[in-house]
Amino acid sequence: MTVVVQAPATSANLGPGFDCLGLALEFRDRVTFEMADRTSVTVNGEGAGEVNRGPDHLILATVRRAFQECGQPVPDIAVHCENNIPHGRGLGSSSAAIVTGLAGARGLGARLDEADVLALATRIEGHPDNVAPALLGGLTISWMQGVSGRAVRLDPAAGLAATVAVPDDRLPTSTARSLLPDSVPFGDAVHVLGRSALAVAAFTSHPELLLPATEDRIHQSYRAQAYPQSLALVHELRERGIPAAISGAGPSVIAFGSGFPIPDGWRRLEVPVATEGVRVSGP
């Protein structure tokens, strides 16, 4: 039995929508799962030679968790990863791994209800803002209902595409979160409430409003010490009238425009928004 799963990159926050807005991007990790005599992992592309290939590999751990949640024995499997999503750059590589692991487990026989996938993915990842668009595609609004992650999906505006500027430096999400304050000024909170609401309209039907809709006041500036060059690029682009924000926890920058310069040594990815989330083929 062979199952092939593809999950998109994702960009969370999108400026003001901290921990609640997410967007799927059309470049994907591709993972092949096969029943085998013993469990193994091979990796090509991003992270090859760096990631743990033992039982604690995130995809293997996720598959194991899915079967355990269902009270089923964990099968031996061979997993082959073709990674295209940069690791540690704020583009949802860990969420893609979790989503492919859960989809692969279901394809291999784990009796995990589709309705439970987002909740389990959120428990593994710790927050739903990346796993939701990886599962559902498009623009997602996610929230926590008690200890469960919930989300709604919205169709993005037709033709919406992003330019992602990816630096060589990495930033673990845990490090980025440790820089955030325990509270923010009331005026800043009110500001991002309005901009987050505006972002929903901008990303779905009024892209001409993306510049004001992607303005943040509650997280990016507090992380400036972790990615000064990234934040400088965001400010430069916005001064030119190009909607831009830190992608997720950073340090990548997502912008909704093209033709602008990026720092030397950075990668430029020009990608459409992914209207489809995780894809599964076979058995």
C-alpha positions in Angstrom: 0.0 0.0 0.0 1.3 3.4 -1.0 -0.1 6.8 -0.1 1.3 10.1 -1.5 0.5 13.3 0.3 1.3 16.9 -0.6 0.9 19.9 1.8 1.4 23.5 1.0 3.6 26.1 2.6 1.7 28.6 4.7 2.1 32.1 5.9 0.6 33.0 9.3 -0.4 36.3 10.9 -0.3 38.3 7.6 0.5 41.4 9.7 -2.2 42.0 12.3 -3.8 38.6 12.4 -1.5 37.2 15.1 -2.2 33.5 15.8 -5.5 33.6 13.8 -5.0 34.4 10.1 -3.2 32.0 7.7 -2.7 31.8 3.9 -1.8 28.7 1.9 0.9 29.1 -0.7 1.4 27.0 -3.8 4.6 25.3 -3.2 4.5 22.0 -1.5 6.3 19.2 0.4 5.6 15.8 -1.1 5.7 12.7 1.2 5.3 9.1 0.1 4.2 6.5 2.7 4.5 2.8 2.2 3.9 -0.2 4.4 7.3 -1.9 5.1 9.0 -4.5 7.1 10.7 -1.8 9.2 10.2 1.9 9.7 12.6 4.3 7.9 12.8 7.9 6.6 14.6 9.3 3.7 14.7 13.1 2.9 15.5 15.0 -0.2 15.5 18.8 -0.6 15.1 21.2 2.3 16.5 19.8 5.5 18.2 16.8 3.9 21.2 15.9 6.0 19.9 18.0 8.9 16.6 16.6 10.1 16.3 13.7 12.6 15.7 10.5 10.7 14.9 8.4 13.7 11.6 7.6 15.4 11.4 11.3 16.6 11.2 12.6 13.0 8.1 14.8 13.1 6.2 12.9 10.4 6.9 9.6 12.0 5.9 10.9 15.4 2.7 12.3 13.9 1.8 9.0 12.3 2.5 7.2 15.5 0.3 9.7 17.4 -2.6 9.3 15.0 -2.7 5.5 15.3 -2.3 5.8 19.1 -5.2 8.3 19.3 -7.3 5.7 17.5 -6.3 2.8 19.7 -4.7 1.0 16.8 -1.3 -0.7 16.5 1.3 1.5 14.8 2.5 -0.1 11.5 6.0 -0.2 10.2 6.3 2.3 7.3 8.8 3.7 4.9 8.5 7.4 4.5 10.2 9.4 1.7 10.1 13.2 1.9 10.6 15.6 -1.0 10.9 18.9 0.9 10.4 22.2 -0.9 9.4 24.4 2.1 12.4 26.1 3.8 12.8 25.1 7.4 12.8 27.6 10.2 11.9 30.5 8.0 8.2 31.2 9.0 6.7 29.3 6.1 5.0 26.4 8.0 7.4 23.6 7.4 6.5 21.9 10.7 2.8 22.3 10.0 3.2 20.7 6.6 5.0 17.8 8.2 2.2 17.4 10.8 -0.5 17.6 8.1 1.2 15.1 5.8 1.7 12.8 8.7 -2.0 12.8 9.7 -3.2 12.5 6.1 -0.7 9.7 5.5 -1.8 7.9 8.7 -5.5 8.1 7.6 -4.5 6.8 4.1 -2.7 3.8 5.8 -5.8 2.9 7.9 -5.8 5.1 11.0 -9.5 5.6 11.8 -9.2 9.3 12.5 -12.3 11.2 11.6 -11.7 14.1 9.2 -13.4 16.4 11.7 -10.7 15.5 14.3 -7.7 16.1 12.1 -7.4 19.9 12.8 -7.9 19.4 16.5 -5.1 16.8 16.7 -2.8 18.8 14.4 -3.3 21.8 16.7 -2.4 19.8 19.8 0.8 18.6 18.1 1.8 22.0 16.7 0.5 24.0 19.6 -1.5 26.6 17.6 -3.8 26.3 14.6 -2.8 29.3 12.4 -0.5 27.3 10.1 -2.0 23.8 10.2 -5.4 25.2 9.3 -4.4 26.6 5.9 -2.2 23.6 5.3 -5.2 21.4 5.7 -7.9 23.6 4.1 -6.1 25.8 1.6 -7.0 29.5 0.9 -7.3 32.0 3.7 -8.2 30.6 7.1 -9.4 32.2 10.3 -8.5 30.0 13.2 -9.2 30.1 17.0 -9.0 27.9 20.1 -12.2 26.5 21.4 -11.1 25.3 24.8 -8.2 23.0 24.0 -9.3 22.4 20.4 -8.3 24.2 17.3 -11.1 25.4 15.0 -11.0 27.2 11.6 -13.0 28.5 8.8 -11.8 28.7 5.2 -12.4 31.6 2.8 -11.7 31.8 -0.9 -8.9 34.2 -1.6 -9.3 37.0 -4.1 -8.9 35.8 -7.7 -5.4 35.9 -9.0 -3.9 36.7 -5.6 -0.2 35.9 -5.5 2.7 36.5 -3.2 6.4 37.2 -3.3 8.3 35.6 -0.5 11.8 36.8 0.4 13.7 34.0 2.3 16.9 34.8 4.1 19.6 32.2 5.0 19.1 32.8 8.7 16.7 30.6 10.6 14.5 31.5 13.6 12.9 28.8 15.8 9.3 29.7 16.5 10.0 29.2 20.3 12.7 31.9 20.1 10.4 34.3 18.3 7.6 33.7 20.8 9.9 34.3 23.7 10.4 37.9 22.6 6.8 38.8 22.8 5.5 40.9 25.7 2.9 39.7 28.2 0.6 42.6 27.3 0.4 45.4 24.7 -1.0 48.9 24.8 -4.8 49.1 24.5 -4.6 51.4 21.5 -2.4 48.9 19.7 -4.8 46.1 20.4 -7.7 48.2 19.1 -5.7 49.0 16.0 -5.0 45.4 15.1 -8.6 44.3 15.7 -9.7 46.7 13.0 -6.8 45.8 10.7 -7.5 42.0 11.2 -11.1 42.5 10.2 -10.1 44.6 7.2 -7.6 41.9 6.2 -10.4 39.3 5.8 -12.1 41.7 3.3 -8.8 42.5 1.6 -7.6 39.0 1.1 -11.0 37.7 -0.2 -12.5 40.5 -2.2 -10.7 43.9 -1.9 -7.0 43.3 -2.6 -6.6 47.1 -3.2 -6.8 47.4 0.6 -4.0 45.0 1.4 -1.6 47.8 2.4 -3.5 49.1 5.3 -4.9 45.6 6.1 -1.4 44.1 6.7 -0.2 46.7 9.2 0.8 45.3 12.6 1.5 46.8 16.0 1.5 43.9 18.4 4.3 41.4 17.4 6.7 42.3 14.6 8.4 45.3 16.3 8.9 43.3 19.5 10.9 40.7 17.5 13.1 43.2 15.7 16.2 42.1 17.4 15.7 38.6 16.0 15.3 39.7 12.4 16.4 43.4 11.9 17.1 43.0 8.2 13.7 41.4 7.6 11.8 44.1 9.4 13.8 46.8 7.5 12.7 45.1 4.3 9.0 45.2 5.5 9.3 48.9 6.3 11.0 49.7 2.9 8.3 47.8 0.9 5.5 49.4 2.8 6.9 52.9 2.2 6.9 52.0 -1.5 3.2 51.1 -1.2 3.7 47.4 -1.4 1.8 45.3 1.2 4.3 43.4 3.2 4.7 41.6 6.6 6.8 39.1 8.4 5.7 35.6 7.4 4.7 33.7 10.5 7.4 33.8 13.2 9.9 35.0 10.5 12.4 35.7 9.3 10.9 35.4 5.8 9.0 38.4 4.4 5.8 38.0 2.5 4.7 40.8 0.1 1.9 41.2 -2.4 3.7 42.8 -5.3 6.6 42.0 -7.6 9.7 43.5 -9.1 11.2 44.9 -5.9 14.8 44.3 -4.8 15.6 41.9 -1.9 18.8 41.7 0.1 21.8 39.9 -1.4 21.9 36.2 -0.7 18.1 35.9 -0.1 15.9 33.7 -2.2 12.9 35.1 -4.0 9.8 32.8 -4.3 6.9 34.1 -6.5 3.9 31.9 -5.8 0.2 32.0 -6.2 -2.1 31.5 -3.2 -3.0 27.8 -2.9 -6.7 27.4 -3.0 -6.4 23.7 -2.2 -5.0 22.4 1.0 -3.5 18.9 1.6 -3.7 16.5 -1.3 -3.8 12.8 -1.0 -3.5 10.1 -3.7 -3.8 6.4 -3.1 -4.4 3.8 -2.1 
